[in-house]
């Protein structure tokens, strides 16, 4: 309801209603009851003919980063709770990847400045990592325990995800790495 008051359609309706009041004051519209009808009709016409509000599909990067970091924390907590069902290296792998992705999401404005990188980080954090763990945990315990290849696949997937997270971190921190190299080069010139 609150959005309606600030909407473009309501604004056009109010302009129509004001036009009806002006018509009454000027004397074009006769009795008071007719003015009420004219104002209501002009408001409705303005509201119906007014352009719709623009749709905003872009999410606030700050809010999105907080949500994704919270999801990563919840995933790491869930994995720790199911540590007995997972291969030992999988628990550590999920923790390491969640930590890396959380660090990349720590400065949402900087991440949002590179939309391609942001998309790949969010894809890894929202889809790839949770899907790998969820798929394994959805297997019945007896089945996963009897099939060594299920655990092996999870570990392999986590290794690939961790490798991708490292690549994203390299890209994210490239400016700092270059700055550090430049400083080393500068300091080496005097030696």
C-alpha beads as a LAMMPS data file, in Angstrom:
LAMMPS data file: protein, C-alpha beads

191 atoms
190 bonds

1 atom types
1 bond types

-500.0 500.0 xlo xhi
-500.0 500.0 ylo yhi
-500.0 500.0 zlo zhi

Masses

1 110.0

Atoms # bond

1 1 1 0.000 0.000 0.000
2 1 1 2.840 2.390 0.843
3 1 1 4.353 1.935 -2.628
4 1 1 1.076 3.084 -4.211
5 1 1 1.335 6.542 -2.638
6 1 1 4.677 7.187 -4.311
7 1 1 3.826 5.503 -7.589
8 1 1 3.620 7.236 -10.938
9 1 1 0.039 6.060 -11.425
10 1 1 -1.054 7.647 -8.132
11 1 1 0.713 10.872 -9.093
12 1 1 -1.156 11.022 -12.422
13 1 1 -4.424 10.242 -10.589
14 1 1 -3.789 13.102 -8.136
15 1 1 -3.152 15.472 -11.037
16 1 1 -6.461 14.376 -12.570
17 1 1 -8.243 14.912 -9.245
18 1 1 -6.712 18.379 -8.895
19 1 1 -7.881 19.189 -12.405
20 1 1 -11.401 18.253 -11.267
21 1 1 -11.103 20.626 -8.285
22 1 1 -9.875 23.407 -10.559
23 1 1 -12.869 22.820 -12.853
24 1 1 -15.184 23.154 -9.818
25 1 1 -13.492 26.328 -8.578
26 1 1 -13.621 27.910 -12.046
27 1 1 -17.307 27.062 -12.248
28 1 1 -17.278 24.522 -15.070
29 1 1 -18.635 21.828 -12.754
30 1 1 -21.907 22.787 -11.073
31 1 1 -23.016 21.344 -7.736
32 1 1 -20.749 19.870 -5.074
33 1 1 -21.939 16.289 -5.586
34 1 1 -21.049 16.538 -9.292
35 1 1 -17.578 17.848 -8.363
36 1 1 -16.984 14.743 -6.209
37 1 1 -17.944 12.511 -9.144
38 1 1 -15.753 14.495 -11.576
39 1 1 -12.751 14.404 -9.205
40 1 1 -13.164 10.633 -8.712
41 1 1 -13.497 9.996 -12.455
42 1 1 -10.506 12.193 -13.325
43 1 1 -8.418 10.555 -10.577
44 1 1 -9.314 7.082 -11.892
45 1 1 -8.581 8.130 -15.476
46 1 1 -5.220 9.574 -14.484
47 1 1 -4.335 6.468 -12.485
48 1 1 -5.318 4.180 -15.349
49 1 1 -3.554 6.195 -18.038
50 1 1 -0.415 6.958 -16.010
51 1 1 2.735 5.072 -16.951
52 1 1 3.691 2.119 -14.765
53 1 1 6.632 2.385 -12.399
54 1 1 9.953 1.157 -13.676
55 1 1 10.879 -2.351 -12.669
56 1 1 14.123 -2.665 -10.735
57 1 1 15.639 -6.116 -10.944
58 1 1 19.076 -5.109 -9.690
59 1 1 19.689 -6.285 -6.165
60 1 1 21.540 -4.178 -3.632
61 1 1 25.077 -5.655 -3.634
62 1 1 25.481 -5.055 0.105
63 1 1 22.297 -6.930 1.024
64 1 1 23.065 -9.693 -1.444
65 1 1 26.587 -10.160 -0.066
66 1 1 25.269 -10.371 3.502
67 1 1 22.711 -12.970 2.430
68 1 1 25.234 -15.085 0.513
69 1 1 27.803 -14.903 3.327
70 1 1 25.108 -16.013 5.755
71 1 1 24.241 -18.916 3.437
72 1 1 27.910 -19.904 3.264
73 1 1 28.137 -19.865 7.062
74 1 1 25.000 -22.001 7.279
75 1 1 26.426 -24.433 4.721
76 1 1 29.704 -24.747 6.633
77 1 1 27.714 -25.319 9.854
78 1 1 25.552 -27.966 8.168
79 1 1 28.622 -29.731 6.789
80 1 1 30.226 -29.711 10.242
81 1 1 27.041 -31.253 11.631
82 1 1 27.220 -34.039 9.056
83 1 1 30.992 -34.550 9.351
84 1 1 30.509 -38.230 10.142
85 1 1 28.785 -38.806 6.804
86 1 1 31.298 -36.927 4.670
87 1 1 34.846 -37.792 3.703
88 1 1 37.221 -35.987 6.094
89 1 1 38.797 -33.887 3.355
90 1 1 35.327 -32.747 2.220
91 1 1 34.585 -30.985 5.502
92 1 1 37.863 -29.064 5.323
93 1 1 37.336 -28.362 1.618
94 1 1 33.908 -26.841 2.183
95 1 1 35.252 -24.734 5.046
96 1 1 38.177 -23.442 2.937
97 1 1 36.004 -22.603 -0.066
98 1 1 33.344 -20.933 2.102
99 1 1 36.063 -18.858 3.764
100 1 1 37.531 -17.767 0.421
101 1 1 34.155 -16.861 -1.039
102 1 1 33.198 -15.004 2.145
103 1 1 36.388 -12.958 1.871
104 1 1 35.579 -12.091 -1.742
105 1 1 32.104 -10.979 -0.653
106 1 1 33.449 -8.840 2.202
107 1 1 33.590 -5.725 -0.006
108 1 1 30.377 -5.894 -2.080
109 1 1 30.864 -2.536 -3.775
110 1 1 34.282 -3.551 -5.081
111 1 1 32.939 -6.904 -6.254
112 1 1 29.955 -5.236 -7.944
113 1 1 32.382 -3.060 -9.924
114 1 1 33.287 -6.204 -11.893
115 1 1 29.918 -7.777 -12.805
116 1 1 31.456 -10.809 -14.517
117 1 1 33.576 -11.644 -11.490
118 1 1 30.618 -10.996 -9.199
119 1 1 28.473 -13.374 -11.235
120 1 1 31.090 -16.130 -11.069
121 1 1 31.591 -15.679 -7.306
122 1 1 27.842 -15.774 -6.688
123 1 1 27.432 -18.815 -8.940
124 1 1 30.104 -20.666 -7.006
125 1 1 28.689 -19.599 -3.626
126 1 1 24.987 -20.016 -4.357
127 1 1 24.902 -22.959 -6.725
128 1 1 28.059 -24.972 -7.275
129 1 1 29.246 -25.455 -3.694
130 1 1 25.829 -26.090 -2.099
131 1 1 24.735 -28.367 -4.948
132 1 1 27.791 -30.605 -4.649
133 1 1 27.337 -31.019 -0.904
134 1 1 23.561 -31.360 -1.100
135 1 1 23.737 -34.029 -3.787
136 1 1 26.076 -36.128 -1.661
137 1 1 24.119 -35.631 1.557
138 1 1 20.858 -36.569 -0.180
139 1 1 22.244 -40.027 -0.870
140 1 1 21.103 -42.539 1.740
141 1 1 23.829 -43.070 4.331
142 1 1 24.105 -46.804 3.619
143 1 1 24.421 -46.152 -0.112
144 1 1 27.086 -43.443 0.211
145 1 1 29.059 -45.631 2.645
146 1 1 28.977 -48.613 0.289
147 1 1 30.071 -46.596 -2.739
148 1 1 33.567 -45.175 -2.405
149 1 1 33.162 -43.407 -5.735
150 1 1 30.384 -41.182 -4.302
151 1 1 32.758 -39.762 -1.700
152 1 1 35.517 -39.567 -4.293
153 1 1 33.250 -37.563 -6.624
154 1 1 32.416 -35.123 -3.844
155 1 1 36.084 -34.598 -3.003
156 1 1 36.892 -34.150 -6.694
157 1 1 34.081 -31.605 -7.093
158 1 1 35.248 -29.701 -4.024
159 1 1 38.809 -29.647 -5.383
160 1 1 37.522 -28.197 -8.668
161 1 1 35.414 -25.626 -6.820
162 1 1 38.380 -24.676 -4.635
163 1 1 40.552 -24.293 -7.743
164 1 1 37.911 -22.023 -9.275
165 1 1 37.683 -20.005 -6.057
166 1 1 41.470 -19.551 -6.130
167 1 1 41.245 -18.315 -9.734
168 1 1 38.535 -15.834 -8.749
169 1 1 40.648 -14.640 -5.810
170 1 1 43.644 -14.173 -8.144
171 1 1 41.496 -12.035 -10.413
172 1 1 39.947 -10.137 -7.486
173 1 1 43.285 -9.333 -5.839
174 1 1 45.241 -8.786 -9.097
175 1 1 45.613 -5.043 -8.483
176 1 1 47.089 -5.608 -5.017
177 1 1 49.471 -8.265 -6.314
178 1 1 50.637 -5.943 -9.101
179 1 1 51.054 -3.112 -6.616
180 1 1 53.183 -5.354 -4.425
181 1 1 55.325 -6.376 -7.410
182 1 1 55.759 -2.732 -8.385
183 1 1 56.877 -1.894 -4.847
184 1 1 59.392 -4.755 -4.902
185 1 1 60.711 -3.553 -8.270
186 1 1 60.971 -0.004 -6.972
187 1 1 62.813 -1.076 -3.826
188 1 1 65.156 -3.268 -5.884
189 1 1 66.217 -0.380 -8.129
190 1 1 68.292 1.258 -5.375
191 1 1 69.995 -1.970 -4.298

Bonds

1 1 1 2
2 1 2 3
3 1 3 4
4 1 4 5
5 1 5 6
6 1 6 7
7 1 7 8
8 1 8 9
9 1 9 10
10 1 10 11
11 1 11 12
12 1 12 13
13 1 13 14
14 1 14 15
15 1 15 16
16 1 16 17
17 1 17 18
18 1 18 19
19 1 19 20
20 1 20 21
21 1 21 22
22 1 22 23
23 1 23 24
24 1 24 25
25 1 25 26
26 1 26 27
27 1 27 28
28 1 28 29
29 1 29 30
30 1 30 31
31 1 31 32
32 1 32 33
33 1 33 34
34 1 34 35
35 1 35 36
36 1 36 37
37 1 37 38
38 1 38 39
39 1 39 40
40 1 40 41
41 1 41 42
42 1 42 43
43 1 43 44
44 1 44 45
45 1 45 46
46 1 46 47
47 1 47 48
48 1 48 49
49 1 49 50
50 1 50 51
51 1 51 52
52 1 52 53
53 1 53 54
54 1 54 55
55 1 55 56
56 1 56 57
57 1 57 58
58 1 58 59
59 1 59 60
60 1 60 61
61 1 61 62
62 1 62 63
63 1 63 64
64 1 64 65
65 1 65 66
66 1 66 67
67 1 67 68
68 1 68 69
69 1 69 70
70 1 70 71
71 1 71 72
72 1 72 73
73 1 73 74
74 1 74 75
75 1 75 76
76 1 76 77
77 1 77 78
78 1 78 79
79 1 79 80
80 1 80 81
81 1 81 82
82 1 82 83
83 1 83 84
84 1 84 85
85 1 85 86
86 1 86 87
87 1 87 88
88 1 88 89
89 1 89 90
90 1 90 91
91 1 91 92
92 1 92 93
93 1 93 94
94 1 94 95
95 1 95 96
96 1 96 97
97 1 97 98
98 1 98 99
99 1 99 100
100 1 100 101
101 1 101 102
102 1 102 103
103 1 103 104
104 1 104 105
105 1 105 106
106 1 106 107
107 1 107 108
108 1 108 109
109 1 109 110
110 1 110 111
111 1 111 112
112 1 112 113
113 1 113 114
114 1 114 115
115 1 115 116
116 1 116 117
117 1 117 118
118 1 118 119
119 1 119 120
120 1 120 121
121 1 121 122
122 1 122 123
123 1 123 124
124 1 124 125
125 1 125 126
126 1 126 127
127 1 127 128
128 1 128 129
129 1 129 130
130 1 130 131
131 1 131 132
132 1 132 133
133 1 133 134
134 1 134 135
135 1 135 136
136 1 136 137
137 1 137 138
138 1 138 139
139 1 139 140
140 1 140 141
141 1 141 142
142 1 142 143
143 1 143 144
144 1 144 145
145 1 145 146
146 1 146 147
147 1 147 148
148 1 148 149
149 1 149 150
150 1 150 151
151 1 151 152
152 1 152 153
153 1 153 154
154 1 154 155
155 1 155 156
156 1 156 157
157 1 157 158
158 1 158 159
159 1 159 160
160 1 160 161
161 1 161 162
162 1 162 163
163 1 163 164
164 1 164 165
165 1 165 166
166 1 166 167
167 1 167 168
168 1 168 169
169 1 169 170
170 1 170 171
171 1 171 172
172 1 172 173
173 1 173 174
174 1 174 175
175 1 175 176
176 1 176 177
177 1 177 178
178 1 178 179
179 1 179 180
180 1 180 181
181 1 181 182
182 1 182 183
183 1 183 184
184 1 184 185
185 1 185 186
186 1 186 187
187 1 187 188
188 1 188 189
189 1 189 190
190 1 190 191
